[in-house]
Amino acid sequence: MKTPPLKECPVCHKAVRKVFSAVYMPKHLKKVNVRDATNKGFTVLKKTSKGEYEVHKPDRGI
């Protein structure tokens, strides 16, 4: 977007400023479920050696 930055609030007409903060990155509490990821259309890769990956095929067990 090429709109100019706001200098005042359009509602209360007070001065505004840009505030920088850290990006929120939640920690995942559970491991990736390969079968669920595959069912939802994702391709899951498994590392075989340094710099090499292959398509991971989930076990057919429980």
DAKA-V654658 format. One record per residue. N is the residue number from 1. RES is the residue in three letters. PSI is psi in degrees with one decimal (999 if undefined). Layout:
N|RES|PSI / N|RES|PSI
This chain:
1|MET|141.0 / 2|LYS|35.0 / 3|THR|145.8 / 4|PRO|151.2 / 5|PRO|148.4 / 6|LEU|140.4 / 7|LYS|-21.8 / 8|GLU|155.3 / 9|CYS|130.5 / 10|PRO|-17.8 / 11|VAL|-53.5 / 12|CYS|-6.5 / 13|HIS|26.0 / 14|LYS|156.1 / 15|ALA|144.2 / 16|VAL|158.8 / 17|ARG|155.7 / 18|LYS|133.2 / 19|VAL|127.5 / 20|PHE|139.2 / 21|SER|171.9 / 22|ALA|151.9 / 23|VAL|135.9 / 24|TYR|118.1 / 25|MET|97.8 / 26|PRO|146.4 / 27|LYS|135.1 / 28|HIS|130.5 / 29|LEU|-15.3 / 30|LYS|157.2 / 31|LYS|160.8 / 32|VAL|129.4 / 33|ASN|110.2 / 34|VAL|-42.9 / 35|ARG|-43.0 / 36|ASP|-42.1 / 37|ALA|-42.0 / 38|THR|-41.2 / 39|ASN|-27.2 / 40|LYS|6.1 / 41|GLY|4.9 / 42|PHE|148.3 / 43|THR|119.5 / 44|VAL|127.2 / 45|LEU|146.1 / 46|LYS|132.3 / 47|LYS|125.8 / 48|THR|-37.4 / 49|SER|-176.0 / 50|LYS|113.0 / 51|GLY|5.1 / 52|GLU|135.8 / 53|TYR|154.6 / 54|GLU|160.2 / 55|VAL|128.5 / 56|HIS|127.1 / 57|LYS|118.3 / 58|PRO|152.0 / 59|ASP|154.2 / 60|ARG|2.7 / 61|GLY|-164.8 / 62|ILE|999
